[in-house]
Amino acid sequence: MKVIYHIDETEKWDLVLGNAMNMLNYGKENNTTFEIEIVANGIAVTGLFQHEAEEANLYSRMEELDAQKVTFAACNNALKKYTTPNTILCPFAAVVPAGVVELAQKQQEGYSYIKP
């Protein structure tokens, strides 16, 4: 099953990561494979800044999800708006041209859309 999570609020990172982990755990228990992508746009893209993820105690959970092949995508439009000269993106985060386009394309490819 292919699933795309959409996050555009920084306060929802804990919820999104928990949802993705719960889905993977369900998959392990029920012999179901999930292909998961988490797309961050708007202000939530700052959650993929390494220092922000570390300060919020989310980085290790993100790394764990990355190790389980969860894809993290950062909207380039949002990055242009929120990036500062010192910003370092998490190494596991991929940049997509536009978060909304990524969401639409993935849904067209059969991904289920979830927005916690």
A tleap script that builds the chain and sets N, CA, C and O, in Angstrom:
source leaprc.protein.ff14SB
mol = sequence {
  NMET LYS VAL ILE TYR HIE ILE ASP GLU THR
  GLU LYS TRP ASP LEU VAL LEU GLY ASN ALA
  MET ASN MET LEU ASN TYR GLY LYS GLU ASN
  ASN THR THR PHE GLU ILE GLU ILE VAL ALA
  ASN GLY ILE ALA VAL THR GLY LEU PHE GLN
  HIE GLU ALA GLU GLU ALA ASN LEU TYR SER
  ARG MET GLU GLU LEU ASP ALA GLN LYS VAL
  THR PHE ALA ALA CYS ASN ASN ALA LEU LYS
  LYS TYR THR THR PRO ASN THR ILE LEU CYS
  PRO PHE ALA ALA VAL VAL PRO ALA GLY VAL
  VAL GLU LEU ALA GLN LYS GLN GLN GLU GLY
  TYR SER TYR ILE LYS CPRO
}
set mol.1.N position { 0.841 -1.169 0.000 }
set mol.1.CA position { 0.000 0.000 0.000 }
set mol.1.C position { 0.892 1.240 0.000 }
set mol.1.O position { 1.876 1.306 0.737 }
set mol.2.N position { 0.544 2.211 -0.824 }
set mol.2.CA position { 1.304 3.452 -0.925 }
set mol.2.C position { 0.525 4.563 -0.228 }
set mol.2.O position { -0.672 4.744 -0.454 }
set mol.3.N position { 1.245 5.310 0.635 }
set mol.3.CA position { 0.606 6.348 1.444 }
set mol.3.C position { 1.459 7.607 1.425 }
set mol.3.O position { 2.684 7.543 1.530 }
set mol.4.N position { 0.801 8.748 1.289 }
set mol.4.CA position { 1.498 10.023 1.378 }
set mol.4.C position { 0.879 10.846 2.499 }
set mol.4.O position { -0.320 11.124 2.516 }
set mol.5.N position { 1.741 11.222 3.430 }
set mol.5.CA position { 1.334 12.082 4.547 }
set mol.5.C position { 1.662 13.518 4.181 }
set mol.5.O position { 2.718 13.798 3.614 }
set mol.6.N position { 0.761 14.418 4.504 }
set mol.6.CA position { 0.949 15.844 4.226 }
set mol.6.C position { 1.011 16.595 5.544 }
set mol.6.O position { 0.103 16.494 6.369 }
set mol.7.N position { 2.078 17.345 5.738 }
set mol.7.CA position { 2.205 18.160 6.946 }
set mol.7.C position { 2.511 19.598 6.540 }
set mol.7.O position { 3.428 19.856 5.761 }
set mol.8.N position { 1.732 20.522 7.077 }
set mol.8.CA position { 1.964 21.944 6.820 }
set mol.8.C position { 1.910 22.775 8.103 }
set mol.8.O position { 1.879 24.005 8.054 }
set mol.9.N position { 1.901 22.092 9.255 }
set mol.9.CA position { 1.907 22.761 10.555 }
set mol.9.C position { 3.014 22.141 11.408 }
set mol.9.O position { 3.054 20.924 11.586 }
set mol.10.N position { 3.904 22.968 11.930 }
set mol.10.CA position { 5.045 22.438 12.685 }
set mol.10.C position { 4.613 21.645 13.915 }
set mol.10.O position { 5.272 20.672 14.282 }
set mol.11.N position { 3.534 22.041 14.545 }
set mol.11.CA position { 3.100 21.349 15.760 }
set mol.11.C position { 2.551 19.945 15.484 }
set mol.11.O position { 2.255 19.205 16.422 }
set mol.12.N position { 2.414 19.578 14.222 }
set mol.12.CA position { 1.895 18.250 13.884 }
set mol.12.C position { 2.989 17.219 13.593 }
set mol.12.O position { 2.678 16.069 13.283 }
set mol.13.N position { 4.269 17.613 13.686 }
set mol.13.CA position { 5.342 16.670 13.375 }
set mol.13.C position { 5.296 15.420 14.253 }
set mol.13.O position { 5.450 14.305 13.753 }
set mol.14.N position { 5.088 15.596 15.538 }
set mol.14.CA position { 5.036 14.444 16.438 }
set mol.14.C position { 3.924 13.484 16.007 }
set mol.14.O position { 4.121 12.269 15.985 }
set mol.15.N position { 2.777 14.027 15.671 }
set mol.15.CA position { 1.630 13.221 15.242 }
set mol.15.C position { 1.924 12.483 13.933 }
set mol.15.O position { 1.638 11.292 13.812 }
set mol.16.N position { 2.488 13.184 12.966 }
set mol.16.CA position { 2.791 12.567 11.671 }
set mol.16.C position { 3.801 11.428 11.826 }
set mol.16.O position { 3.625 10.351 11.256 }
set mol.17.N position { 4.849 11.673 12.595 }
set mol.17.CA position { 5.862 10.629 12.789 }
set mol.17.C position { 5.265 9.439 13.527 }
set mol.17.O position { 5.572 8.291 13.203 }
set mol.18.N position { 4.425 9.699 14.505 }
set mol.18.CA position { 3.751 8.614 15.225 }
set mol.18.C position { 2.832 7.822 14.323 }
set mol.18.O position { 2.796 6.593 14.393 }
set mol.19.N position { 2.087 8.516 13.473 }
set mol.19.CA position { 1.197 7.827 12.531 }
set mol.19.C position { 1.980 6.923 11.590 }
set mol.19.O position { 1.592 5.779 11.350 }
set mol.20.N position { 3.084 7.439 11.057 }
set mol.20.CA position { 3.893 6.646 10.130 }
set mol.20.C position { 4.485 5.422 10.833 }
set mol.20.O position { 4.495 4.327 10.270 }
set mol.21.N position { 4.973 5.605 12.052 }
set mol.21.CA position { 5.536 4.486 12.800 }
set mol.21.C position { 4.454 3.449 13.121 }
set mol.21.O position { 4.686 2.247 12.998 }
set mol.22.N position { 3.290 3.913 13.525 }
set mol.22.CA position { 2.180 2.997 13.801 }
set mol.22.C position { 1.809 2.198 12.558 }
set mol.22.O position { 1.510 1.007 12.646 }
set mol.23.N position { 1.828 2.850 11.407 }
set mol.23.CA position { 1.501 2.164 10.160 }
set mol.23.C position { 2.537 1.088 9.853 }
set mol.23.O position { 2.185 -0.028 9.472 }
set mol.24.N position { 3.806 1.422 10.019 }
set mol.24.CA position { 4.866 0.439 9.777 }
set mol.24.C position { 4.771 -0.726 10.754 }
set mol.24.O position { 4.952 -1.880 10.366 }
set mol.25.N position { 4.488 -0.429 12.014 }
set mol.25.CA position { 4.331 -1.494 13.012 }
set mol.25.C position { 3.152 -2.397 12.665 }
set mol.25.O position { 3.241 -3.618 12.795 }
set mol.26.N position { 2.058 -1.800 12.229 }
set mol.26.CA position { 0.903 -2.583 11.795 }
set mol.26.C position { 1.306 -3.494 10.631 }
set mol.26.O position { 0.932 -4.666 10.581 }
set mol.27.N position { 2.068 -2.934 9.709 }
set mol.27.CA position { 2.519 -3.713 8.554 }
set mol.27.C position { 3.348 -4.917 8.952 }
set mol.27.O position { 3.188 -6.002 8.393 }
set mol.28.N position { 4.243 -4.722 9.928 }
set mol.28.CA position { 5.075 -5.831 10.403 }
set mol.28.C position { 4.220 -6.914 11.057 }
set mol.28.O position { 4.440 -8.105 10.842 }
set mol.29.N position { 3.251 -6.491 11.853 }
set mol.29.CA position { 2.390 -7.440 12.565 }
set mol.29.C position { 1.413 -8.168 11.643 }
set mol.29.O position { 0.970 -9.274 11.952 }
set mol.30.N position { 1.081 -7.549 10.518 }
set mol.30.CA position { 0.062 -8.101 9.632 }
set mol.30.C position { 0.584 -8.434 8.246 }
set mol.30.O position { -0.189 -8.590 7.300 }
set mol.31.N position { 1.908 -8.540 8.132 }
set mol.31.CA position { 2.533 -8.919 6.871 }
set mol.31.C position { 2.051 -8.053 5.706 }
set mol.31.O position { 1.728 -8.554 4.629 }
set mol.32.N position { 2.010 -6.741 5.949 }
set mol.32.CA position { 1.592 -5.769 4.943 }
set mol.32.C position { 2.742 -4.804 4.702 }
set mol.32.O position { 3.354 -4.307 5.647 }
set mol.33.N position { 3.028 -4.546 3.453 }
set mol.33.CA position { 4.105 -3.632 3.101 }
set mol.33.C position { 3.537 -2.258 2.794 }
set mol.33.O position { 2.552 -2.128 2.068 }
set mol.34.N position { 4.165 -1.238 3.353 }
set mol.34.CA position { 3.768 0.138 3.096 }
set mol.34.C position { 4.907 0.898 2.434 }
set mol.34.O position { 6.071 0.737 2.801 }
set mol.35.N position { 4.566 1.713 1.472 }
set mol.35.CA position { 5.496 2.661 0.866 }
set mol.35.C position { 5.008 4.028 1.321 }
set mol.35.O position { 3.934 4.476 0.917 }
set mol.36.N position { 5.798 4.694 2.165 }
set mol.36.CA position { 5.353 5.926 2.815 }
set mol.36.C position { 6.240 7.098 2.433 }
set mol.36.O position { 7.467 7.006 2.438 }
set mol.37.N position { 5.584 8.200 2.103 }
set mol.37.CA position { 6.276 9.467 1.887 }
set mol.37.C position { 5.616 10.519 2.769 }
set mol.37.O position { 4.392 10.571 2.887 }
set mol.38.N position { 6.441 11.351 3.383 }
set mol.38.CA position { 5.952 12.467 4.186 }
set mol.38.C position { 6.375 13.747 3.482 }
set mol.38.O position { 7.566 14.014 3.322 }
set mol.39.N position { 5.389 14.541 3.060 }
set mol.39.CA position { 5.663 15.796 2.356 }
set mol.39.C position { 5.414 16.970 3.288 }
set mol.39.O position { 4.321 17.123 3.834 }
set mol.40.N position { 6.441 17.801 3.464 }
set mol.40.CA position { 6.325 19.001 4.291 }
set mol.40.C position { 6.317 20.225 3.393 }
set mol.40.O position { 7.195 20.405 2.549 }
set mol.41.N position { 5.305 21.062 3.594 }
set mol.41.CA position { 5.290 22.353 2.918 }
set mol.41.C position { 4.865 23.417 3.914 }
set mol.41.O position { 4.577 23.119 5.074 }
set mol.42.N position { 4.827 24.655 3.452 }
set mol.42.CA position { 4.529 25.741 4.374 }
set mol.42.C position { 5.547 25.776 5.498 }
set mol.42.O position { 6.684 25.335 5.332 }
set mol.43.N position { 5.140 26.294 6.627 }
set mol.43.CA position { 6.025 26.437 7.785 }
set mol.43.C position { 6.558 25.094 8.294 }
set mol.43.O position { 7.618 25.046 8.919 }
set mol.44.N position { 5.831 24.005 8.030 }
set mol.44.CA position { 6.265 22.683 8.510 }
set mol.44.C position { 7.576 22.234 7.888 }
set mol.44.O position { 8.225 21.327 8.410 }
set mol.45.N position { 7.979 22.846 6.786 }
set mol.45.CA position { 9.256 22.475 6.172 }
set mol.45.C position { 10.410 22.733 7.141 }
set mol.45.O position { 11.460 22.100 7.039 }
set mol.46.N position { 10.218 23.655 8.075 }
set mol.46.CA position { 11.282 23.940 9.048 }
set mol.46.C position { 11.542 22.742 9.958 }
set mol.46.O position { 12.611 22.650 10.561 }
set mol.47.N position { 10.587 21.827 10.066 }
set mol.47.CA position { 10.791 20.608 10.841 }
set mol.47.C position { 11.811 19.679 10.221 }
set mol.47.O position { 12.300 18.758 10.874 }
set mol.48.N position { 12.137 19.920 8.946 }
set mol.48.CA position { 13.164 19.129 8.273 }
set mol.48.C position { 14.520 19.824 8.298 }
set mol.48.O position { 15.479 19.343 7.694 }
set mol.49.N position { 14.601 20.949 8.993 }
set mol.49.CA position { 15.894 21.586 9.233 }
set mol.49.C position { 16.542 20.799 10.369 }
set mol.49.O position { 15.917 20.580 11.407 }
set mol.50.N position { 17.767 20.381 10.182 }
set mol.50.CA position { 18.396 19.480 11.142 }
set mol.50.C position { 18.372 20.037 12.562 }
set mol.50.O position { 18.035 19.309 13.495 }
set mol.51.N position { 18.719 21.301 12.746 }
set mol.51.CA position { 18.754 21.851 14.109 }
set mol.51.C position { 17.350 21.905 14.713 }
set mol.51.O position { 17.192 21.694 15.915 }
set mol.52.N position { 16.335 22.181 13.905 }
set mol.52.CA position { 14.955 22.217 14.404 }
set mol.52.C position { 14.499 20.816 14.823 }
set mol.52.O position { 13.892 20.640 15.879 }
set mol.53.N position { 14.799 19.828 13.984 }
set mol.53.CA position { 14.412 18.446 14.293 }
set mol.53.C position { 15.119 17.959 15.561 }
set mol.53.O position { 14.513 17.278 16.388 }
set mol.54.N position { 16.389 18.306 15.711 }
set mol.54.CA position { 17.134 17.901 16.904 }
set mol.54.C position { 16.590 18.595 18.154 }
set mol.54.O position { 16.407 17.952 19.188 }
set mol.55.N position { 16.332 19.899 18.066 }
set mol.55.CA position { 15.825 20.646 19.218 }
set mol.55.C position { 14.443 20.158 19.654 }
set mol.55.O position { 14.115 20.190 20.840 }
set mol.56.N position { 13.641 19.710 18.699 }
set mol.56.CA position { 12.294 19.226 19.002 }
set mol.56.C position { 12.291 17.744 19.385 }
set mol.56.O position { 11.227 17.159 19.590 }
set mol.57.N position { 13.478 17.134 19.482 }
set mol.57.CA position { 13.613 15.706 19.803 }
set mol.57.C position { 12.880 14.818 18.802 }
set mol.57.O position { 12.286 13.806 19.176 }
set mol.58.N position { 12.925 15.201 17.535 }
set mol.58.CA position { 12.281 14.430 16.474 }
set mol.58.C position { 13.293 13.756 15.549 }
set mol.58.O position { 12.952 12.822 14.823 }
set mol.59.N position { 14.527 14.227 15.577 }
set mol.59.CA position { 15.524 13.776 14.613 }
set mol.59.C position { 15.742 12.267 14.655 }
set mol.59.O position { 15.775 11.622 13.607 }
set mol.60.N position { 15.891 11.699 15.840 }
set mol.60.CA position { 16.157 10.257 15.934 }
set mol.60.C position { 14.965 9.449 15.419 }
set mol.60.O position { 15.146 8.391 14.817 }
set mol.61.N position { 13.757 9.942 15.654 }
set mol.61.CA position { 12.565 9.243 15.138 }
set mol.61.C position { 12.528 9.322 13.614 }
set mol.61.O position { 12.154 8.360 12.942 }
set mol.62.N position { 12.914 10.465 13.082 }
set mol.62.CA position { 12.975 10.616 11.627 }
set mol.62.C position { 14.014 9.676 11.030 }
set mol.62.O position { 13.776 9.036 10.006 }
set mol.63.N position { 15.169 9.601 11.685 }
set mol.63.CA position { 16.220 8.684 11.218 }
set mol.63.C position { 15.725 7.240 11.231 }
set mol.63.O position { 16.003 6.471 10.312 }
set mol.64.N position { 14.993 6.884 12.277 }
set mol.64.CA position { 14.452 5.526 12.377 }
set mol.64.C position { 13.472 5.249 11.238 }
set mol.64.O position { 13.488 4.163 10.657 }
set mol.65.N position { 12.634 6.208 10.920 }
set mol.65.CA position { 11.699 6.045 9.804 }
set mol.65.C position { 12.450 5.993 8.478 }
set mol.65.O position { 12.105 5.206 7.596 }
set mol.66.N position { 13.470 6.827 8.336 }
set mol.66.CA position { 14.286 6.799 7.128 }
set mol.66.C position { 14.923 5.425 6.954 }
set mol.66.O position { 14.995 4.916 5.835 }
set mol.67.N position { 15.385 4.820 8.039 }
set mol.67.CA position { 15.986 3.487 7.983 }
set mol.67.C position { 14.977 2.433 7.535 }
set mol.67.O position { 15.347 1.374 7.027 }
set mol.68.N position { 13.690 2.743 7.735 }
set mol.68.CA position { 12.618 1.825 7.307 }
set mol.68.C position { 12.055 2.247 5.944 }
set mol.68.O position { 10.961 1.838 5.555 }
set mol.69.N position { 12.819 3.063 5.239 }
set mol.69.CA position { 12.540 3.472 3.870 }
set mol.69.C position { 11.378 4.455 3.719 }
set mol.69.O position { 10.780 4.546 2.647 }
set mol.70.N position { 11.056 5.191 4.787 }
set mol.70.CA position { 10.090 6.286 4.674 }
set mol.70.C position { 10.817 7.444 4.002 }
set mol.70.O position { 11.938 7.784 4.379 }
set mol.71.N position { 10.181 8.040 3.016 }
set mol.71.CA position { 10.741 9.177 2.292 }
set mol.71.C position { 10.261 10.477 2.915 }
set mol.71.O position { 9.074 10.633 3.201 }
set mol.72.N position { 11.176 11.402 3.123 }
set mol.72.CA position { 10.839 12.742 3.605 }
set mol.72.C position { 11.069 13.710 2.452 }
set mol.72.O position { 12.156 13.749 1.874 }
set mol.73.N position { 10.048 14.489 2.120 }
set mol.73.CA position { 10.144 15.437 1.015 }
set mol.73.C position { 9.886 16.856 1.513 }
set mol.73.O position { 8.905 17.115 2.210 }
set mol.74.N position { 10.768 17.757 1.148 }
set mol.74.CA position { 10.647 19.168 1.518 }
set mol.74.C position { 10.285 19.977 0.277 }
set mol.74.O position { 10.922 19.850 -0.768 }
set mol.75.N position { 9.270 20.797 0.403 }
set mol.75.CA position { 8.825 21.661 -0.685 }
set mol.75.C position { 9.855 22.761 -0.936 }
set mol.75.O position { 10.197 23.516 -0.026 }
set mol.76.N position { 10.342 22.848 -2.159 }
set mol.76.CA position { 11.337 23.853 -2.497 }
set mol.76.C position { 10.782 25.268 -2.360 }
set mol.76.O position { 11.511 26.177 -1.962 }
set mol.77.N position { 9.509 25.468 -2.681 }
set mol.77.CA position { 8.913 26.795 -2.535 }
set mol.77.C position { 8.948 27.246 -1.076 }
set mol.77.O position { 9.270 28.398 -0.784 }
set mol.78.N position { 8.617 26.336 -0.168 }
set mol.78.CA position { 8.651 26.660 1.263 }
set mol.78.C position { 10.089 26.869 1.725 }
set mol.78.O position { 10.357 27.747 2.544 }
set mol.79.N position { 11.010 26.068 1.204 }
set mol.79.CA position { 12.420 26.241 1.575 }
set mol.79.C position { 12.908 27.635 1.204 }
set mol.79.O position { 13.636 28.267 1.969 }
set mol.80.N position { 12.509 28.112 0.038 }
set mol.80.CA position { 12.915 29.454 -0.392 }
set mol.80.C position { 12.425 30.512 0.593 }
set mol.80.O position { 13.097 31.515 0.832 }
set mol.81.N position { 11.252 30.272 1.153 }
set mol.81.CA position { 10.655 31.243 2.066 }
set mol.81.C position { 11.276 31.191 3.468 }
set mol.81.O position { 11.475 32.232 4.094 }
set mol.82.N position { 11.581 29.992 3.961 }
set mol.82.CA position { 11.970 29.825 5.367 }
set mol.82.C position { 13.453 29.543 5.617 }
set mol.82.O position { 13.885 29.533 6.770 }
set mol.83.N position { 14.228 29.317 4.577 }
set mol.83.CA position { 15.641 28.993 4.748 }
set mol.83.C position { 16.444 30.248 5.089 }
set mol.83.O position { 16.229 31.323 4.529 }
set mol.84.N position { 17.367 30.075 6.018 }
set mol.84.CA position { 18.309 31.140 6.359 }
set mol.84.C position { 19.699 30.683 5.917 }
set mol.84.O position { 19.878 29.517 5.564 }
set mol.85.N position { 20.675 31.573 5.930 }
set mol.85.CA position { 22.024 31.166 5.499 }
set mol.85.C position { 22.601 29.995 6.293 }
set mol.85.O position { 23.439 29.261 5.768 }
set mol.86.N position { 22.182 29.803 7.525 }
set mol.86.CA position { 22.735 28.728 8.363 }
set mol.86.C position { 21.906 27.448 8.324 }
set mol.86.O position { 22.232 26.489 9.022 }
set mol.87.N position { 20.860 27.413 7.539 }
set mol.87.CA position { 19.968 26.258 7.515 }
set mol.87.C position { 20.655 25.039 6.904 }
set mol.87.O position { 21.263 25.113 5.837 }
set mol.88.N position { 20.539 23.925 7.610 }
set mol.88.CA position { 21.017 22.636 7.090 }
set mol.88.C position { 19.828 21.688 7.093 }
set mol.88.O position { 19.227 21.428 8.136 }
set mol.89.N position { 19.502 21.185 5.934 }
set mol.89.CA position { 18.399 20.248 5.793 }
set mol.89.C position { 18.844 18.877 6.305 }
set mol.89.O position { 20.000 18.490 6.134 }
set mol.90.N position { 17.929 18.152 6.928 }
set mol.90.CA position { 18.247 16.785 7.366 }
set mol.90.C position { 18.782 16.007 6.170 }
set mol.90.O position { 18.245 16.142 5.070 }
set mol.91.N position { 19.814 15.203 6.350 }
set mol.91.CA position { 20.433 14.508 5.221 }
set mol.91.C position { 19.506 13.523 4.510 }
set mol.91.O position { 19.736 13.198 3.345 }
set mol.92.N position { 18.480 13.051 5.181 }
set mol.92.CA position { 17.554 12.093 4.571 }
set mol.92.C position { 16.396 12.782 3.853 }
set mol.92.O position { 15.561 12.104 3.254 }
set mol.93.N position { 16.328 14.107 3.899 }
set mol.93.CA position { 15.232 14.835 3.258 }
set mol.93.C position { 15.558 15.134 1.798 }
set mol.93.O position { 16.641 15.623 1.476 }
set mol.94.N position { 14.612 14.834 0.932 }
set mol.94.CA position { 14.742 15.153 -0.492 }
set mol.94.C position { 13.950 16.432 -0.762 }
set mol.94.O position { 12.931 16.687 -0.121 }
set mol.95.N position { 14.416 17.213 -1.695 }
set mol.95.CA position { 13.714 18.440 -2.062 }
set mol.95.C position { 12.889 18.163 -3.313 }
set mol.95.O position { 13.389 17.636 -4.307 }
set mol.96.N position { 11.603 18.533 -3.238 }
set mol.96.CA position { 10.717 18.431 -4.398 }
set mol.96.C position { 10.380 19.851 -4.845 }
set mol.96.O position { 10.317 20.752 -4.009 }
set mol.97.N position { 10.162 20.075 -6.145 }
set mol.97.CA position { 9.934 21.433 -6.641 }
set mol.97.C position { 8.773 22.166 -5.962 }
set mol.97.O position { 8.884 23.343 -5.620 }
set mol.98.N position { 7.668 21.458 -5.775 }
set mol.98.CA position { 6.489 22.063 -5.149 }
set mol.98.C position { 5.739 20.987 -4.380 }
set mol.98.O position { 5.362 19.961 -4.948 }
set mol.99.N position { 5.523 21.217 -3.097 }
set mol.99.CA position { 4.847 20.224 -2.266 }
set mol.99.C position { 3.466 19.864 -2.774 }
set mol.99.O position { 3.098 18.689 -2.783 }
set mol.100.N position { 2.701 20.849 -3.194 }
set mol.100.CA position { 1.337 20.573 -3.653 }
set mol.100.C position { 1.342 19.746 -4.936 }
set mol.100.O position { 0.466 18.906 -5.141 }
set mol.101.N position { 2.319 19.983 -5.789 }
set mol.101.CA position { 2.428 19.187 -7.018 }
set mol.101.C position { 2.822 17.760 -6.665 }
set mol.101.O position { 2.288 16.812 -7.239 }
set mol.102.N position { 3.748 17.596 -5.728 }
set mol.102.CA position { 4.162 16.262 -5.275 }
set mol.102.C position { 2.958 15.492 -4.732 }
set mol.102.O position { 2.772 14.315 -5.040 }
set mol.103.N position { 2.150 16.166 -3.929 }
set mol.103.CA position { 0.953 15.524 -3.366 }
set mol.103.C position { -0.005 15.079 -4.468 }
set mol.103.O position { -0.519 13.961 -4.434 }
set mol.104.N position { -0.238 15.939 -5.426 }
set mol.104.CA position { -1.162 15.608 -6.527 }
set mol.104.C position { -0.617 14.470 -7.387 }
set mol.104.O position { -1.353 13.557 -7.761 }
set mol.105.N position { 0.679 14.531 -7.696 }
set mol.105.CA position { 1.275 13.479 -8.521 }
set mol.105.C position { 1.216 12.125 -7.826 }
set mol.105.O position { 0.885 11.116 -8.449 }
set mol.106.N position { 1.536 12.103 -6.543 }
set mol.106.CA position { 1.517 10.834 -5.814 }
set mol.106.C position { 0.099 10.270 -5.734 }
set mol.106.O position { -0.094 9.059 -5.842 }
set mol.107.N position { -0.881 11.133 -5.548 }
set mol.107.CA position { -2.263 10.648 -5.521 }
set mol.107.C position { -2.650 10.087 -6.885 }
set mol.107.O position { -3.358 9.084 -6.970 }
set mol.108.N position { -2.192 10.726 -7.933 }
set mol.108.CA position { -2.448 10.229 -9.289 }
set mol.108.C position { -1.778 8.861 -9.498 }
set mol.108.O position { -2.264 8.041 -10.277 }
set mol.109.N position { -0.667 8.625 -8.800 }
set mol.109.CA position { 0.043 7.347 -8.878 }
set mol.109.C position { -0.556 6.291 -7.962 }
set mol.109.O position { -0.054 5.168 -7.901 }
set mol.110.N position { -1.615 6.635 -7.255 }
set mol.110.CA position { -2.293 5.646 -6.417 }
set mol.110.C position { -1.981 5.725 -4.946 }
set mol.110.O position { -2.398 4.846 -4.193 }
set mol.111.N position { -1.267 6.735 -4.502 }
set mol.111.CA position { -0.995 6.900 -3.075 }
set mol.111.C position { -2.264 7.370 -2.361 }
set mol.111.O position { -3.013 8.197 -2.881 }
set mol.112.N position { -2.489 6.840 -1.186 }
set mol.112.CA position { -3.564 7.320 -0.318 }
set mol.112.C position { -3.068 8.562 0.404 }
set mol.112.O position { -1.935 8.589 0.885 }
set mol.113.N position { -3.894 9.578 0.485 }
set mol.113.CA position { -3.533 10.858 1.108 }
set mol.113.C position { -4.002 10.891 2.543 }
set mol.113.O position { -5.163 10.612 2.841 }
set mol.114.N position { -3.076 11.238 3.438 }
set mol.114.CA position { -3.411 11.376 4.856 }
set mol.114.C position { -2.861 12.709 5.349 }
set mol.114.O position { -1.689 13.025 5.141 }
set mol.115.N position { -3.710 13.477 5.995 }
set mol.115.CA position { -3.290 14.743 6.605 }
set mol.115.C position { -3.755 14.753 8.045 }
set mol.115.O position { -4.907 15.077 8.334 }
set mol.116.N position { -2.836 14.390 8.964 }
set mol.116.CA position { -3.205 14.367 10.373 }
set mol.116.C position { -3.533 15.761 10.909 }
set mol.116.O position { -3.863 15.908 12.086 }
savepdb mol mol.pdb
quit
